[in-house]
Amino acid sequence: MTLKRPDDSSFSLKSIDMCNLNVQVPAQTVVINGVLSGGGKVSHTVVTPSTSVINNTYTLSSTFSNLVSGVLGNGLVVTTNVKLT
């Protein structure tokens, strides 16, 4: 999933809630990448708990500020409550 503002203005990615798709799904590794407006990239890796469908909030560091885009990597996860400013 790619996050980007329609007007291409910058934003900050604060946190994201994720859980596994169902209880048969093992732990999932999801890489969150961001492209900075001044150039450069930031990255953070999240590992969901195995066989759990309980939403967990993953807070991102302040390096996820002034982004022009963010990409949530692959994984059998449900993503909710993405907080941008």
N, C-alpha and C positions, 0 to 999 in steps of 0.2 A: 504494500500500500504506500503510495506517495502522498505526502502532505505538502501543499503549496498554496499560497494565497492567489486568488484570481487576478489581483492587480500586481503580482510579483513583488509586493513589499515584504520586508523582513519580519520575522516573528521569533518567538522563543518557545521551545518545547519543554514544558515543565514536568509532566508526568503522563503515564499511560497505565490503564488497568488492563490486565490480560489474565486469561486462564486457559487451560487445555480445552480442546473441543469436546471431549467426553472422558469418562473415567478409565477407558482402555488405553488412552494415549499416554505414553511415557513422557518423561521430562522433555521439554522442547527448548531449543536454543534459538533465540530471536536476536538478530543484530539490528540495532537502530543506528542509521547513518544520517548525518546532517551535512549540508553544504553551506558554508558561511558566506555571507554577502560580500565580504572583502577578499574572498578566495580561501581555500583550505577546506578541510573536512574534519568532522568529529565523529566518534563512534562509541557505542556502548552495547555490551552484550548482556542479555537477560536470559536466565534459565528458569523456566516454570517448574513448580513442584510436580513430581511424577504422580500420575493417576488422580489428580486433583482438578475439580471444576470450580473451585472457589476463586473469585476474582482477587488478584493481588495488585496493589498499586506500586509501580516502579517509578521512583523519582529520579529525574535526570539532573546531572550537574549543571552549573551555570555556563559551562562551555557550549551548551545547546541554546545559546542566545544569538540573535542577529543572523538567523538562518534564512536562506532563500528557498530551501526545500529540505524535507526529511523523508527518509524511506525506512519502512518497517520491513525487515527481512522475512523470509519464509518460515513457516512453522504451523503446526495444526493447533492454532490458538484462536480464541475469541477475543477481539480487541474492543474495548469500550472506554468511554470517558477519557478521551485524549485532551489534555489541557494545554492550550496555546495562549500566548499573550502577544 
